[in-house]
């Protein structure tokens, strides 16, 4: 038996590599300053926009409803997602060496998987909320009670924290004794699995199961909710009623389309077909652009949020 393999079998927790090198965007040095400006602008916008959403929902009595409660949770997830990725990416663009410790890499992986899976699951919960509001308006207050909404939000955070813990824990059991360059601008499961010199079968199975649940089942449930919503709206006789119904779920539908399209491109593929360039582009969409656009989409297309924002700004001016 190969001595290296025998050592790995005897000590599965051993990690030869104590730090990784994030490749980032080093293959495009001419775009360095442009990327710094874009990432810094988008990160600032994401932080401000999502913080404003949280402040509006918590301070405005008119926004104390299930839809805005879930929107507040979504904004929190977006802050966690961008903050786990962009500060390190910006530091790598500014400095010559872009290294990350093994523990730092695992921490980044945990918070990223936690926020991404939470957002996918929460989008399904928000789709169900819109389904109840449009298809069963008379029973909305009883079905979407504050107790149930709190339980759903807690369930989303807890289930996804467990998922992130399992995937991160399995990653820490792998041995990394060869190349230590991660072909990405943050720690992600596919490029890390390619660097491992120990069997990754269990990791691949768990990743596939997570993809099936978060990317497959949740996507199906979201489509099912919107299928029922569209059918219910089409049965409405009033044109004004149809317009109002579509306006209440259009923002969420736009967010779902943007988020799922980028996540599918990044994750719904085997590790053997991993493409660094494609992964970087799609990762920018779901970890940077989507958290930045979400507050704008919900603010610009929502009358209640715009009114609450106006009251908040007027109170600051006084």
C-alpha positions as CSV (number, residue, x, y, z in Angstrom):
1,X,0.0,0.0,0.0
2,X,1.2,3.5,-0.7
3,X,2.7,4.9,2.5
4,X,0.9,8.3,2.1
5,X,-2.4,6.5,1.7
6,X,-1.8,4.4,4.7
7,X,-1.0,7.5,6.8
8,X,-4.2,9.1,5.7
9,X,-6.2,6.0,6.6
10,X,-4.6,5.9,10.1
11,X,-5.1,9.7,10.7
12,X,-8.2,10.9,8.8
13,X,-8.2,14.1,10.8
14,X,-4.7,15.1,9.7
15,X,-4.4,18.2,7.6
16,X,-1.1,18.7,5.9
17,X,-2.0,22.1,4.5
18,X,-2.3,24.8,7.2
19,X,-3.3,27.6,4.8
20,X,-4.6,27.9,1.3
21,X,-3.9,30.4,-1.5
22,X,-7.0,32.0,-3.0
23,X,-6.4,32.4,-6.7
24,X,-9.0,35.2,-6.9
25,X,-8.8,37.2,-10.1
26,X,-5.0,37.1,-10.4
27,X,-5.4,35.8,-14.0
28,X,-6.8,39.2,-14.9
29,X,-4.4,41.7,-13.4
30,X,-5.6,44.5,-15.7
31,X,-9.1,44.3,-14.1
32,X,-7.7,44.6,-10.5
33,X,-8.7,48.3,-9.8
34,X,-12.0,47.9,-11.7
35,X,-12.9,44.9,-9.5
36,X,-11.8,46.7,-6.3
37,X,-14.1,49.6,-7.2
38,X,-17.0,47.4,-8.2
39,X,-16.8,45.1,-5.2
40,X,-16.4,47.9,-2.7
41,X,-19.4,49.7,-4.2
42,X,-21.6,46.6,-4.3
43,X,-20.6,45.6,-0.7
44,X,-21.4,49.1,0.6
45,X,-24.7,49.1,-1.2
46,X,-25.6,45.6,0.1
47,X,-24.8,46.6,3.7
48,X,-26.7,49.8,3.5
49,X,-29.6,48.5,1.6
50,X,-30.2,45.4,3.8
51,X,-29.6,47.3,7.0
52,X,-32.2,49.8,5.9
53,X,-34.7,47.0,5.2
54,X,-34.1,45.6,8.7
55,X,-34.5,49.0,10.3
56,X,-37.7,49.7,8.3
57,X,-39.3,46.4,9.2
58,X,-38.4,46.6,12.9
59,X,-39.4,50.3,13.4
60,X,-42.5,50.7,11.2
61,X,-45.8,49.3,12.5
62,X,-47.2,49.2,9.0
63,X,-44.6,46.5,8.1
64,X,-45.2,44.2,11.0
65,X,-46.7,41.4,8.8
66,X,-45.4,37.9,7.8
67,X,-44.2,39.0,4.4
68,X,-41.9,41.8,5.8
69,X,-40.9,39.6,8.8
70,X,-39.5,37.1,6.3
71,X,-38.0,39.9,4.2
72,X,-36.1,41.1,7.3
73,X,-34.7,37.6,7.7
74,X,-33.7,37.6,4.0
75,X,-31.9,40.9,4.5
76,X,-30.0,39.4,7.5
77,X,-29.0,36.4,5.4
78,X,-27.7,38.7,2.6
79,X,-25.5,40.6,5.1
80,X,-24.0,37.3,6.4
81,X,-23.4,36.1,2.8
82,X,-21.7,39.2,1.5
83,X,-19.7,39.7,4.7
84,X,-18.4,36.2,4.6
85,X,-17.0,36.7,1.0
86,X,-16.3,40.3,0.0
87,X,-14.0,41.6,2.8
88,X,-11.5,38.7,2.1
89,X,-12.0,39.1,-1.7
90,X,-11.2,42.9,-1.4
91,X,-8.2,42.2,0.8
92,X,-6.9,39.7,-1.8
93,X,-7.3,42.3,-4.6
94,X,-5.4,44.9,-2.6
95,X,-2.6,42.8,-1.3
96,X,0.0,40.8,-3.3
97,X,-0.5,37.5,-1.3
98,X,-4.0,36.2,-0.9
99,X,-3.7,33.5,1.7
100,X,-6.3,32.1,4.1
101,X,-5.7,29.8,7.0
102,X,-7.3,26.4,7.1
103,X,-9.6,27.4,10.1
104,X,-10.4,30.7,8.3
105,X,-11.3,28.8,5.2
106,X,-13.6,26.4,7.1
107,X,-15.3,29.4,8.9
108,X,-15.9,31.1,5.6
109,X,-17.3,27.9,4.1
110,X,-19.6,27.4,7.1
111,X,-21.1,30.9,7.0
112,X,-21.4,30.8,3.2
113,X,-23.2,27.5,3.1
114,X,-25.4,28.6,6.0
115,X,-26.5,31.8,4.3
116,X,-26.9,30.3,0.9
117,X,-29.0,27.4,2.0
118,X,-31.0,29.6,4.4
119,X,-31.9,31.9,1.5
120,X,-33.1,29.1,-0.7
121,X,-35.2,27.6,2.0
122,X,-36.6,31.1,3.1
123,X,-37.6,31.9,-0.5
124,X,-39.7,28.7,-0.4
125,X,-41.3,29.9,2.8
126,X,-41.9,33.3,1.3
127,X,-43.5,31.7,-1.8
128,X,-45.9,29.8,0.6
129,X,-46.7,33.0,2.4
130,X,-47.7,34.6,-0.9
131,X,-49.7,31.5,-1.9
132,X,-51.8,31.8,1.3
133,X,-52.2,35.5,1.0
134,X,-53.6,35.3,-2.6
135,X,-55.3,31.9,-2.7
136,X,-56.7,31.9,0.8
137,X,-56.9,35.6,1.9
138,X,-59.7,35.0,4.4
139,X,-57.6,32.5,6.3
140,X,-54.3,34.4,6.0
141,X,-54.1,35.8,9.5
142,X,-54.9,32.5,11.1
143,X,-52.6,30.4,8.9
144,X,-49.7,32.8,9.0
145,X,-49.8,33.6,12.7
146,X,-46.8,35.3,14.4
147,X,-46.1,32.0,16.3
148,X,-46.0,30.0,13.0
149,X,-43.9,32.7,11.3
150,X,-41.4,32.6,14.1
151,X,-41.2,28.8,14.1
152,X,-40.7,28.8,10.3
153,X,-37.9,31.4,10.5
154,X,-36.2,29.5,13.4
155,X,-36.6,26.2,11.5
156,X,-34.9,27.7,8.4
157,X,-31.9,29.1,10.4
158,X,-31.6,25.8,12.4
159,X,-31.9,23.3,9.5
160,X,-29.4,25.3,7.4
161,X,-27.0,25.7,10.3
162,X,-27.1,21.9,10.7
163,X,-26.5,21.4,7.0
164,X,-23.5,23.9,7.1
165,X,-22.1,22.1,10.1
166,X,-22.3,18.7,8.5
167,X,-20.7,19.9,5.2
168,X,-18.0,21.9,7.0
169,X,-17.3,19.0,9.5
170,X,-16.9,16.5,6.7
171,X,-14.5,19.0,4.9
172,X,-12.3,19.2,8.1
173,X,-11.8,15.4,8.0
174,X,-10.2,15.5,4.6
175,X,-6.5,15.6,4.1
176,X,-4.9,18.3,2.0
177,X,-1.3,17.4,1.2
178,X,-0.8,18.5,-2.3
179,X,-1.5,21.8,-4.2
180,X,-3.0,24.5,-1.9
181,X,-4.2,26.9,-4.5
182,X,-8.0,27.3,-4.5
183,X,-9.2,28.3,-8.0
184,X,-11.7,30.8,-6.6
185,X,-12.0,34.0,-4.7
186,X,-13.4,32.3,-1.6
187,X,-13.5,28.8,0.0
188,X,-16.2,26.7,-1.8
189,X,-16.9,23.0,-1.7
190,X,-16.1,22.0,-5.4
191,X,-12.6,23.5,-5.6
192,X,-11.7,22.2,-2.1
193,X,-12.8,18.7,-3.0
194,X,-10.5,18.8,-6.0
195,X,-7.5,19.7,-3.7
196,X,-8.1,16.8,-1.3
197,X,-5.7,13.8,-1.4
198,X,-8.1,11.6,0.6
199,X,-11.4,10.0,-0.5
200,X,-14.2,12.6,-1.0
201,X,-17.0,10.1,-1.6
202,X,-19.0,10.9,1.5
203,X,-18.5,14.7,0.9
204,X,-19.8,14.3,-2.6
205,X,-22.8,12.3,-1.5
206,X,-23.7,14.9,1.2
207,X,-23.3,17.8,-1.3
208,X,-25.5,16.0,-3.8
209,X,-28.2,15.4,-1.1
210,X,-28.0,19.1,-0.1
211,X,-28.3,20.1,-3.8
212,X,-31.3,17.8,-4.3
213,X,-33.1,19.3,-1.2
214,X,-32.2,23.0,-1.5
215,X,-31.9,23.3,-5.3
216,X,-34.4,20.6,-6.3
217,X,-37.2,20.1,-3.8
218,X,-37.3,23.8,-2.7
219,X,-37.4,24.9,-6.3
220,X,-40.3,22.5,-7.1
221,X,-42.2,23.8,-4.0
222,X,-41.7,27.4,-5.1
223,X,-42.9,26.6,-8.6
224,X,-45.9,24.8,-7.2
225,X,-46.8,27.8,-5.0
226,X,-46.6,30.2,-8.0
227,X,-48.5,27.8,-10.2
228,X,-51.4,27.9,-7.7
229,X,-51.0,31.7,-7.4
230,X,-51.1,32.2,-11.2
231,X,-54.2,29.9,-11.5
232,X,-55.9,31.8,-8.7
233,X,-55.1,35.2,-10.2
234,X,-56.4,34.1,-13.7
235,X,-59.7,33.1,-12.2
236,X,-60.2,36.7,-10.8
237,X,-62.7,38.7,-12.7
238,X,-61.4,42.2,-11.7
239,X,-58.5,43.5,-13.6
240,X,-57.6,45.7,-10.6
241,X,-57.6,42.6,-8.4
242,X,-55.3,40.7,-10.9
243,X,-52.9,43.7,-11.0
244,X,-52.8,44.0,-7.2
245,X,-52.2,40.2,-6.7
246,X,-49.4,40.2,-9.2
247,X,-47.8,43.2,-7.7
248,X,-47.6,41.6,-4.2
249,X,-45.5,38.7,-5.5
250,X,-43.6,40.2,-8.5
251,X,-40.7,41.3,-6.4
252,X,-40.3,37.9,-4.8
253,X,-40.6,36.2,-8.1
254,X,-37.8,38.4,-9.6
255,X,-35.5,37.6,-6.6
256,X,-36.3,33.8,-7.0
257,X,-35.4,33.9,-10.7
258,X,-32.1,35.7,-10.2
259,X,-31.0,33.7,-7.2
260,X,-31.9,30.2,-8.5
261,X,-30.4,30.7,-12.0
262,X,-27.0,31.7,-10.5
263,X,-27.0,28.9,-7.8
264,X,-28.0,26.3,-10.4
265,X,-25.1,27.3,-12.6
266,X,-22.6,27.2,-9.7
267,X,-23.7,24.1,-7.8
268,X,-25.9,21.8,-9.8
269,X,-23.0,20.0,-11.6
270,X,-20.6,17.3,-10.6
271,X,-17.2,18.3,-9.1
272,X,-15.4,16.6,-12.0
273,X,-17.0,19.2,-14.4
274,X,-16.0,22.1,-12.2
275,X,-15.1,25.2,-14.2
276,X,-13.2,27.9,-12.3
277,X,-14.1,30.8,-14.6
278,X,-17.8,29.9,-14.7
279,X,-17.9,29.4,-11.0
280,X,-16.4,32.8,-10.3
281,X,-18.9,34.6,-12.5
282,X,-21.9,32.7,-11.1
283,X,-20.6,33.2,-7.5
284,X,-20.5,36.9,-8.0
285,X,-24.1,36.8,-9.0
286,X,-25.4,35.0,-5.9
287,X,-22.9,36.2,-3.3
288,X,-22.5,39.8,-4.4
289,X,-25.1,41.0,-7.0
290,X,-28.2,39.3,-5.6
291,X,-27.8,40.6,-2.0
292,X,-27.2,44.1,-3.4
293,X,-30.3,44.0,-5.7
294,X,-32.7,42.4,-3.2
295,X,-33.2,45.6,-1.2
296,X,-33.6,47.7,-4.4
297,X,-36.1,45.2,-5.9
298,X,-38.3,45.2,-2.7
299,X,-38.0,48.9,-2.1
300,X,-38.6,50.2,-5.6
301,X,-41.5,47.9,-6.4
302,X,-43.2,48.0,-3.0
303,X,-45.5,50.9,-2.0
304,X,-45.5,50.1,1.7
305,X,-41.7,49.9,1.9
306,X,-41.4,53.2,0.0
307,X,-43.8,54.9,2.4
308,X,-42.0,53.6,5.5
309,X,-38.7,54.7,4.0
310,X,-40.1,58.2,3.4
311,X,-41.2,58.4,7.0
312,X,-37.9,57.2,8.2
313,X,-36.0,59.8,6.1
314,X,-38.3,62.6,7.2
315,X,-37.8,61.7,10.9
316,X,-34.0,61.9,10.3
317,X,-34.3,65.2,8.6
318,X,-36.3,66.7,11.5
